[in-house]
Each structure stands twice: as C-alpha cells, then as structure tokens.
C-alpha cells in the first residue's frame, strides 16, 4: 500500500508541476468528454480516426460534468498508471513464484524512468488501458500454460472466455494489445497445438466477438471504414530499408525504453552508460539462464519452458513488430519521437524482467545479494535523476510539435477572441484544440492548413462552418517571437484591413474590412504558424 501511495504521489506531483497541461491530442479527449455530457454523444472511436476507443474521455466526462478543470482529462491515465504498478507486482509474483520479485516490480514500476511515466500519463484514448489489459492476458496465459494446479472444466471455460473477452476489448480499445497477444497465443499453441479445435476456444472466440462488438458494429454501419482507412488505396510511401529501421530501434528507441536517454535534455553520460551496461547484463543474463528454454521456440516445444520465457519472447516480438509495423513512422516524420507511443508495452514489461533477475541474484549468497542491491540502487538512481532537471510543461507537449512550450493559461487569448466577437478561428491544432477545450467551445478552432495537407479532420462540422461564405473568422498564429507573419503580407496583397494582437506565444489577426475565407490565405498558415 505504501508503494502504491508513493506511485500515486509521484505521478500527481509530476502532473502538478506540469500544471496538468494537455497537448493538442489530449485536448480532443477532453472535448469528447464534454460532448458526452453536453450533447449525449456516444463516440465509438477517437475523433478523426476509425480506431481506438476513447476510454480516457469516458473516465474524464463525469469530472468535467461536475465543473472540473481541463486537467481532469488526465484522470484516466493517472488511474491506469497507478493500477499498472499494482498489477506489475502481481504479475511478477505469479510468474517468478516469489513475493520478493513482486515487491521489486512494484518498486521499479512505482519509480519509473521519466520518459515512461510521462508517456503513460498522456490521455490519448486507450494507451494506458492497453497495458492493463496486456498484463491481465499475461496472467491468464500463465494460469493456462504454466500453473501446475488442475483446472475444473467450469474454471477452464471461464478462463478461456475471459481471455477472448479481454483480447476482443483490447482489439477494439487499441491494437497495441497485439504486442501481448503474440507471446500469449504462441505459448497457448505450444501447450496444446490443437487448442483452436476445442470447445474452450469457441468460448474464447465468442468472448472476442463480444469484447470487440463496438468495433464490428461501427464498421457494419460505416461500410468497413476502419479497413478502408488502413488497407485502402494510399499514396505510395518510400519504404525505408529494414537495416535503417533496426538501427534506429537500437540507437534511438531502446535507450529511451530503458531510461538511458530522454528526448528533452541531455542525460549524464556516465549514468547513461551505466544503465546501458546494467540492462545489457540483465538481458544477457536472462538469455544465458534460460538457454534451455528459449531455443525451444524454434522447435515449437514447451519443453524446459518457464514463465519468464514468455516475457523474453514478448521483448523480441515487440521489437520485431515495432520495426516491421510502426518503425517507419520515425522516418516518415523525421525528428518526431514515436517510441513513447508504440513501445509503451515494452517499457511496462521491463520492470518485470529486472525484478525477476534481481530476485534470482538476491536468492544466492551474500555477494549476489549485494550485487542485486547495487543494481537496484543504480536503476532507481537512473530512473529518478532526470526528474530534477525536467521542465514538466515542456515534456508533456506532444512529440509531434515539440518546439513550443505551450502556455499554461490560455484565458487571455480566449478573453480577447470573445471580446472581438470571434466564434471561429483557424489555428495550429496542437494549441487550437486546447483553446477550444479551455473556452468550453465558445471559441471553435480548426487547423485548416493541416486538413488541406491531408491531416485528420477531427471536427468536420466546424470545418464546414468556417468555409461558409461571409463567415467571420479569426486567425490565431503560433508566433512566440512576435515577428511579422506571412499572413499579414497576404492580407495586404488582398487589400484587406486587419488588426493584430500579440498574446504570447500567439499572434491573433482579425480581418476587419471584410470576412476572409481560410482558403484565400491557406499558403500563409503553414508550419510553424
């Protein structure tokens, strides 16, 4: 209980240091939560994309309905993050048959690397929930594959039904659950290579359908929109050679996963090297210790298998899935950190592997216990050192728009827009969505330039309205240095009078001689404005 309070306290302190600031995508979660209680809307997926359940919005809705500030959007991720601490302790205790391993996993998850904690506290739909579902799948697989206790037929049916239900809901919530499904179902196959012919698997399939029912209902009603979104015709993108993607994974992503680096500021070189050495030793140690277990993956045999082998396979398949499926994103969007979104499951499992290794060392003679204690201290030091140097408002800004430190308080800009009678504005969505949420949608913002460039249109009704002939639209530009903007030059070309007001980091331009449609000036609204 004390470790859970410590975990909750650390997370609350970090959020408070960041003033509970949201990035643009998290603000969409908040707007979805508002629509739930103001419009009775029951959105199946995150706005603008036909996948990922908006579970964080469902949790935030009652808090916002009671008059809570926008920071309550973080309620879901906060709960999932603290729940993961408890669940990791339970998973370690079961998989390693050791109470000490459970406590070690609790401690290492309660005090994680800053990078893992920040990304686990982002309200982006269902990222945090996916980790909870994944751990529950690991526990079910352990009971069905490794636990020697006999199962009654009724108990076995319940476990298989629960496995299908959790897998199905995870499929609907966010496909990142596939990182967990790969090792789980592989070991179920090793246990019984004809499991898919048994009645228990029929219950699993039924549970999957029930758990993912919102997904199928939506696609039946919308002509398979999800499948068209992912598998329909798209402009051909140049494929990056796998060697470059794997090099990126080992050089850029893996140091972030283990806490040896972070994307916001330099880490102590000595500390970073020490963390890399420790994790290399832990990984190599597990491969050596399990040298009779993991080679049987290739023989499709369960002989000499142990529960930790499932975690080792999870680590391997996570790296493979990342490199084959999502690692290309890092090259499609150069300089954008995609690791925090797509390798979150690997970060959640890392404390389990470390706890199991330290538990085995501590079970040996005194020198082994001292080494385990020294490694634990070094890992905790490496995890916590960056917290003292972090600008928490900056670290919670989206990695897709990381160059701006967002304002903690948008009220001055909102008050000015209201005073000028502006109800609709074009604005970079990374700040515009926050303006909308903070203004309770009395000001509606549309990132017209991004939509023209092919970005998602998360508020199509507002996009249609700002293009109506004669609609008065304001222009909110991101301009921290308050420099002259291309929009001003374009308005002069059109012989349109306008007012300009700088409210850092924004420049707000309002045409006064006539309404200006966004498509008249779209070329002047581009990045970084």
N, C-alpha and C positions, 0 to 999 in steps of 0.2 A: 504493500500500500504506500509506503514511504517513497519507493522508486516511482510509482505512478504519480504521486503528488509532485515529485521532483520533475518528472517529464512534463506534466501539465504546467508547472510553474515556469520552466524554461521556455516552453512554447508561448505561453501568454506574455512573458517578458519580451520575447523577440517581436511578437506582434505589436505589443505596446510601443516598443522602441521604433517600430516602423509606422506608428500612428494608424495601424490597421489599414494601411494604404492598399488599394486594389490596382491591378493593371487593367488594360482595356478588355481583355477576355473575361477576367473575373467580374468586371462591371456588367457584362452581358448576363452572367449568372445572377447578379443582383436584380437586374431588370426583369429577368424571367421570374424570379421570386416575387417581385412586385406584381407582375401580371397574374400570378397565381391567385393572389387575394384581391386585387383590384378589378380584374376582368374575368376571373374564374377560368382562366386559360389552363389547359392541361397539355402542355407541350410534351411530346414523346422524346424528342431529341433536342440537343443543343441548337440554338438558333443558327441558321445558315448552313447547317451540315446535317445530312440524314444518317447520323450515327452518334453514339454516346448519350447515355441517359443523363438528364440534368439533375442528378440526385442532390448535389450541393445546393441547388436552387430550392428543392423541396424542403430541405432542412432549414434554410435561411428564411423561408417565407413566413412562418409564424412569428419570428423575431422582428422582421421588418413590419409585419402587420400590427404589432404592438407598439410601433413607433420607434423601433430601434434604428440606430445609425447604420450607414452602409457597411461599417466594419463587421456587422453580424453575418455578412456573406461568408466570412471565414469560419463560421460555426461548424459546418460540416467537416472541412479539412482538419480543424482542430480536434474534433471528436475522433475522426479516423486515425489521426496521428497518435493520439494518446492510446486508443484501442490497440493500435499496432504494437505498442510497447508491451502491453499485457499479453497479446496473442503471440508475439515472438517468444516471450518467456515460456508460454505453454507449449509451443511447437518445439523449442529446444529441449524442454524437459521430456517430452514424449519421444522425440527422435533419438536423443542421446541417452535416454533412460537415466537421467541424472538431474537431481534438484539443483545442484551447483551450476550445471550448464544453463538451466532455466534462469537462475539469478544473473548469471553473466550476460545472457542475451538481453534480459531486462535492462541491465545497466548500460550496455553498449547501444541499445536502441533508444533508451531514455536520453542519453547524451550523445547524439549522433554528430557526424560532420555537418557543418553549417549548410553545405550545398544540399544534402539530403533533407535536412529539416525545412529549409526554405521551399524546396520544390514539393515537399509533402504537404505544405500549408497553402498551396495555391488552389483556389476554388475554380477549377476548370471543368467541372462536370461530374466526373466519377473517378478521377485518378486515385484518390486516397482510398475510396471504397474498393477499388480493384485489388489493392494489397491485402485488404481484409479477406475478400473472397478467395484470393490465392492461397493465403495461409490456411483457411478452412479446407480447401482442396488438398493441401499437403497433409493435414491431419486425417482426412478421410482416407487418402491413399495409404497412409501409414497403418491405419486400422485394418484396411482390406488386404494389404500386401505383407506387412512385416509383423504385425501383432500376433503372437502365437496363441492367444486366447481364442477358443472356439466361438463361432457366431451361431446364434439360433437363426432359423430361416426367417423369422419375422425381423430380427435385428439386421440381417443381411439385406433384406428388401428395403428397409428404412435407409440404410447407409447408401445403397445404390440410388435410391430415389433422391436422397439429399445431394449426392454427387451430381446427378443430372440437373437438379433444380439450381444449384449454385453455379454450375457451368453455364446453364442457359441464361441465368440472370447476368452473369459476368459477360457473356457474349453480347447481350443487349446493352449492359452498362458501358462497357468499353472493351474492345478487342485485345487490349493489353493483357487480359486474363489468359490469352493463348500462351504467354510465356510460362505460365504454371501448368497449363493443360498438357504441354508437350511431355515433360518428365512424368507427370502423374499417370497419363494414359499409357505411356511406354511401360511403366512398371506394372500397371494392371495387366498389360499384354504379356509381360514376362511371367507374371504369376499364373495366368491362365490364357493360353493363346487362342482359346475358343470362347472367351468371355462374351463376345458380341453375339453368340448364338444362344445364350442363356436367357431365362425369363427375367433375371435381375437386370440384364442390360436393357430389356424392353422397358422396365421401370425407369432406368436411367434416361432412356430416350424420351419417355413421356415427361419426366421431370425437366429435361432440357427444353422441350416444347413449351411447357407451362412457364418456366422461368424466362424464356425469351419471347413470350407471347406478344408483348408490346411491339417488338421488332417486326414480327411477322404481320401483325395487324396493320401497322403503319404501311408496310410495303405492299400489302394487298390493296389498301386504299389508295396508294400513290404509285401504282404501276411499277413496283420494284425500284423505287427511286434510289435506295441505297446501293443496289447492284449496278445501276447505271452510273452512279457517282464514281464508284471505284473501278468498274470494268468496262464502262462505255468508252467511246472514242475520245481520246485526249491528244493534244499536240505532242508529237514525239519529243521526248527529252533525251538528251545525250546521256548514255549510260557511262557512269564512272567505273573504271576498271576495279575489280574486286580487291586487287592489291592495294589500291589507294584507300579504299573504304576500310580495309582491315588495318592499314597503317594509321588511319585517323582514329579508329577504335582504340588501339593500343597506346597511341601517342597523346590523344586528346581526351577521349571518353573515359577510359579506365582510370586515369589519375583522379578524375572528378568523382567517379563512383566510390573509390576507396578513401577519399578525403585528402589525397596528397596535393591537390590543387583546387583552386576555385576560380571562376571566371571574372571576379570583380577586382581583386587586388593581389599582389604577389604574396606567395606563401614563403615562410622561412625555408631556405634551400636545404638546410640540414634536417629540419623536421620533415620536409617533403621526402628527402632521400630515405630517412629512417622509416617512414610509413610505407614507402615502396618496398624496402627490404623486408619489413615485417610481413606485409601481405604476400610477397613472393615466397617467403619461408612458410607461411601458413598454407598457401595453395600447394606449394611443392610438397610440404609435409603430408597434407591430406592425400595427394596422389600417391605418394610413397606408402603411406599407412594402408591405403585401400588398393594396393597393387594387385590383390587377388579378386577384387570386386569389380572395379570399373572396366577392366578388359573384357568382362563377360557381356558388356553392352553389345559388342561386335559379334558375339556368339549367340545373342538373343537368349541368354541363360540367366536365371535368377540365382545360380549357384554362388555361394560366398557373398551374397548381397547384404548390405546393411543400409539402414535408413539414410545415412549421410550420403550414400551414393546417389540418391535422388537429388540431393542439393547440389552435388558436384555436376550431375547431368544438367540440372537447371542452369548452372553457371555457363556451361558450354552451349546449351541450346539458346540461352538468352543472347550470348554474343553472336551466334550464327543468325538468329532471327533479326537482330539489330542490323547486322552487316548486309544481309540479303534484302530485308524489307524496308527499313527506315533509315539506314545509314546514308543513303543517297541524299536525304534532305539536307544534310550538312553541306553538301556541295551545290545543291540547287539554291540554297540560301547561304552564301559564303559569309563567314563571321558570325552566324547565328548558332547559338548553343542549343542543340536538340537533345543532348544527353539527358537533361533533367526531366524531360517528358517521357522519353521512351526507354530509359534504363532504370526507372524508378523501382521496378520489381527486383532488379539485381542489387540495388542499394539496400532494399529491405531484407534480402536474404543474407547479405554479407555478415551482419552481426551473428547470425545463426552459425555460420561456418567458423567464425572467430571464437564464439563461445564454446563450441564443441571441441576445437583444438586446445583452447586454454584449459578446459575441463580435463582433457586427457593428460596434459602436462602436469596439472595440479594433482592428479591421481598417482604420480610417480614419487620418487624420493625427494628429499628436501631441495636438491639443486633444481629439479624440474619445477617444483612449486615456486621457487624464487624466480626462475625464468618466466613462468606464467604471470607472476605478479608484475615483473618488469615490463613484459609485453602489454599487459592490460593498462598499466600506467602510461606507457608510451602512446597507445592507441587513444586513450582518453585525452591526453595532452594534445595529440594531433587533431582530435575532433574539436576540442574546445578553444584552441589557440586563436582561430580566425574570428571568434565571436567578439573579441576585444577590439578588433580593427574594423569591424563592418559598419558601413553606413546602411542601416537597415531599410531606409526608404528606397535607396538605390537598388539593393539586392532583390527587393520584391518587385521591381519593374520588370516587364516582360523581356525575356532574352531576344525577342524578335524586334524590340525597339529599345535597346539598352543605353543609348547615348544620352537620354534625357532623365534628369532627376525630377520626377513628377511633383507638382505642388501638393502639399498635404491638405490644403484647404482651397477648394475651387469656388467658394462662396463669392469672393469679389468679382470674378468673371461672370458668374451666374447673375449676380445682382445687376451688373452693368447691362448684360443682354436683356434682362427683364425690363430695365429702365428705358431701354430703347425700343421696346415692343417687339423684340425678336423672339419668335417661337421656333424657328427652324434655322439651322446653321450647317455649313459644311465644316468638317474638322477631321484631322487625323484620328482614326478610331481608337488609337491607344490612349488618347486623352479624352476624345469626344464621348466615348461610352461612359467614362467616369463622370463627365459633366452632366450627361443625361440622368444618370442614377442619382447624383447628388442634388440635381434640380427636381427630382421626382417627376421627370419628363415634362416639366413645364417648358423646358428648352429641349428640342429634339435635334440630335446631331447625326449627320450622315457623312461618311467618308467617300464622297463622290469620286474622287480621283482613284482610290483603291478599287472601287467597284468597276470603273471604266477599264482598269488594268487587269481585271479578271479576279479580283478578290471576292470573298464571300459577302453577299448582301444579307446581313443579319436582320435588317428592319426594312423589308421591301415596301411596306405601306408608307413609311416616312420618305423613302427614296422616290416614290411616285409623287408624293405631295410637293417636295422641293423642286420638282421639274414642271409643276403646273404653271401655265402662262400667267405672268403678273404676280407670282408668289414672291413675297419679300423674304430674302434670305441673307443672313449674316455669314461672315467668313472668319473663322477662328483659326489662326495660324500658329504653329509652334515656332517661336522666334525668340529664344532666350536672350540673345544679344541685342534685341530691338533694332535690327538693321532694316534698311529699305527692302521691300519684298517684291518679287516678280508680279504679284497680284496688283500692286499699286500701279506699276508700269502698264500692265494690261488694261486696267480700268481707264487710265489716261488715254490709251490708244482708242478705246471705245467712247471717249469723251463723256465719261460718267463721273459725276462728283461723288465724293465719299468722305466718311470720317474714319479716323484711325485712333485707336486707344490701346496703349501698351499696359497690360496687366501681367507681369512676369509669371510664367515664361511665354505668355500668349501675346500676339498682336491681333486685335479684333478690328476688322474692317467692315463697315456697313455702307453700301451704296445708298445715296440719298436722292439723286436726281431721277432715278428710275430703278425698278427691280432688275437685277441681273441674274439670269439663269446660270447654274453651275457649269453647264456645257459650254457657255461662252468664254469661260476663263479656266477651263479644266487644266490646260497646259501650265498654268501658273500656280497650281495647287499641289504640285508633285513633292516627292521626298526632298528635303526633310520636313517640309511645312505641314 
